[in-house]
Amino acid sequence: MNIPFSPPFIDDTIIDEVVDSLKSGWITTGPKVKALEEEIKKFSKAKEVLCVNSWTSGAIMMLKWLGVKEGDEVIVPAYTYSATALAVIHSGAKPVMVDICEDFNISVKAIKNAITKKTKAIVPVDIAGFPCDYEEIMQLVTSEEIKALFVPTSDIQKKAGRILVINDAAHSLGAFYKQGIPTGSETDIAIFSLHAVKNVTTAEGGAICLNLPVPFDNKELYTYLRQMSLNCQTKDAFSKSKAGGWRYDITGLGMKINMADVNAAIGLAQIRQYPLLLAERKRIFNTYNNAFKQLSWAIAPPSLENGKESSYHLYALRINDITEIQRDAIIDEISKRGVSVNVHFIPMPMLSFFKEQGYNIKDYPQAYKNYSCEISLPIYPQLQEEEVKFVIDTVKEAYQTIIKF
Ligand SMILES: *Cc1c(COP(=O)(O)O)cnc(C)c1O
């Protein structure tokens, strides 16, 4: 049996929606993007949603909007996909990496210890789709003690009056932070990724959720950011294409990161059936859980705890008492048998670019611990029950081959 890691979910409804865009005479930003934004708004309960061409570009734009610059600091977890920190570097600020908890997510205590007068934002990441402790994080940034430290250096920062929380929700569309509170609505800003391997995809894409507190006006901000994502041009191509709509202005230095309608079409057809697709992911997650929870050497990932519910984006299995070398050998054994697995994630301080800048994995013991024994198993709606069983048997065999007992 050959089991790929994460093929995209493409059925006829998706193909039809893309063909509809291609035949409509309008393929870039237009009605399909707008419709996708409305669907994501319903799912996330965010006040406003703006679609762009990736999580990364959306995060850079939001940090630029916040006015961060050289000398400023943005707190991120050491354990994430590198885009989280790369976006901060692109915006001109310094990513301050902190350690995680046993559940893979950023440690609130570590955040508190890392806050300085230079801190302008915190970017917690919902690893594998399991939400972070947002109540604690929001309490921290709104506390008098932490607000007193805040030194605003832009008009937006003055208006905010405190550190902003930008959730890297790349994995967590459809997750619940608390009963009835979906991710996307629980922080000032949250950004979903719609990249090809994510739960809902537009091939490449991102969705920025806006929930800023007063005195911000999220509707007004949506209009502003939409322009900012289109080179700060006062009219998009759709309005310019109408008779008499030719004149426009450029009001500032924007970015060119808008999403195209052909891309939005894929996501639109997917998100309409997302409740079903999510249920399928949960089914597979639970089949894995039932198998691995019985084994003393396996650690099942968190999914349902303290009112939180995961979006079941990854199945991050961990194996007790093994070294990084043994983990790598187990992966080789699994691969030999035709099952594609992955590691989420190599902590950023272990990657060349970040090492060169002085980050050291020794400062992040929990991140290293989780990384060194982690193997991500395939999880997606197309997986059949017998394939899931095959993955489970393969993992057990691989473990027994390497760790003889
Ligand atoms: C995928 C991912 C991103 C980047 O998303 P893009 O849309 O590819 O830019 C950011 N953060 C995390 C945690 C991710 O997994």
The ligand as a Gaussian input file, in Angstrom:
#p B3LYP/6-31G(d) Opt

LIG

0 1
 C        1.542000      26.740000       6.564000
 C        1.932000      27.580000       7.708000
 C        2.213000      28.952000       7.573000
 C        2.393000      29.610000       6.251000
 O        1.290000      29.589000       5.435000
 P        1.424000      30.081000       3.921000
 O       -0.015000      30.268000       3.517000
 O        2.100000      28.983000       3.171000
 O        2.184000      31.344000       3.896000
 C        2.412000      29.707000       8.713000
 N        2.402000      29.150000       9.946000
 C        2.190000      27.832000      10.116000
 C        2.187000      27.282000      11.504000
 C        1.980000      27.000000       9.002000
 O        1.837000      25.683000       9.176000

